[in-house]
Amino acid sequence: MYANLASVCRNYARLGVQRFLLARALESRLEFERCRDATAAANVVVCRLTADMSTLQERVKQREPGILQAQFVARVEVLNAILDRAELEDFTLANADRSVTDVAREMLMHAGWLSE
């Protein structure tokens, strides 16, 4: 996965793209470093999106209708605890009752990509 990410980032960088937004749950410092190294980024900002447990579980349930749905839903609580311990985020945004556009705008402002 990291070799593929590096390749994609190099290809876009050759075209002049200077910023990448990567949506991923980073469970450890090692995963963070691998992603950072793959992107060859000079500056990395990590945003953690949060919501209450029932909202997170319902989202996964809606997104994963297959036979592994129960496993994925059960993983939500485990993953949330892993992310709590990892503390990799530079800032956190609640996104339970907000539009994707509002959350994205706030995230990009916190990251310094947009001004108010």
Helices and strands as residue ranges (DSSP letters): H 2-14, H 29-39, E 47-50, H 53-63, H 69-86, E 91-94, H 100-111
